[in-house]
Amino acid sequence: MKRIGAKQTTAFLGALAAALLLAGAAVADKEQIHLTAAGQKAARAAVMQRADLGGATGWTGGAKKPDLSAGTGCANFQPKQSDLVLIGAAETVFKHPGVEFDSEAQVLQTADMVRLDWRRTVLAPQVLPCLRSNLKQHLSASERLVSLGRIAFPSIATYTRAYRTTVDVTSASGTTRVFVDLVLLGRGSTEITLTTTAPMAAESAVRGAELRLARILVSRVTVTI
């Protein structure tokens, strides 16, 4: 596998994270945050654990505090959120040289709130233009956006949608093409975001792992609380 240097990967992921904030529930018209013990338990159950990656060595990472403060970054895309209530949030990140999986779960008070949030954010026509605009603003001079669009993904949850961003990352040793898959899932009152970053040369193997992990996360969702 062709590896990406740690510095390159960090810069690229920072830019991408800024562009993909709309995947969660936190946007300008902010949802109400009332975390509960049951909501937190459900959120923690629906994010990746080290055991989900099997026995392969070299993985690092674990839980991190999810960012619930940011917006879409697009003035013309401010979906309504203030009538939604967030009761649980959790995130984990696991890294291997050149590969990263980031999983985030947000639990809303009711399944109907997830339906509303999905319709207002994920299904909105402003999603792709907003993503593209943010990426162009945040990518460094050594990173070039190649493509951004929806990709096919099995319908493994009530709501399923996936996007792929492809970027060329240039360094002194040459140019590496990197893909970042953003898989959005919703089941019951839980929304899951699984973000996968890897060199395009490893796409075949990583894609299989991505689907397997997504199925695991959905299987652990508490449908009702």
Buried (B, 14 or more C-beta within 10 A) or exposed (E): EEBBBEEBBEBBBEBBBBBBBBBBBBBBEBBEBEBBEEBBBBBBBBBBBEEBBEEEEEBEBEEEEBEBEBBBBBEEBEBBBEEBBBBBBBBBBBBBBBBBBBBBBBBBBBBEBBBBBBEBBBEBEBBEBBBBBBBEEBBEEBBBBEEBEEEEBEEBBBBBBBBBBBBBBBEEEEEBBBBBBBBBBBBBBBBBBBBBBBBBBBBEEBBEBBBEBBBBBBEBBBEEB
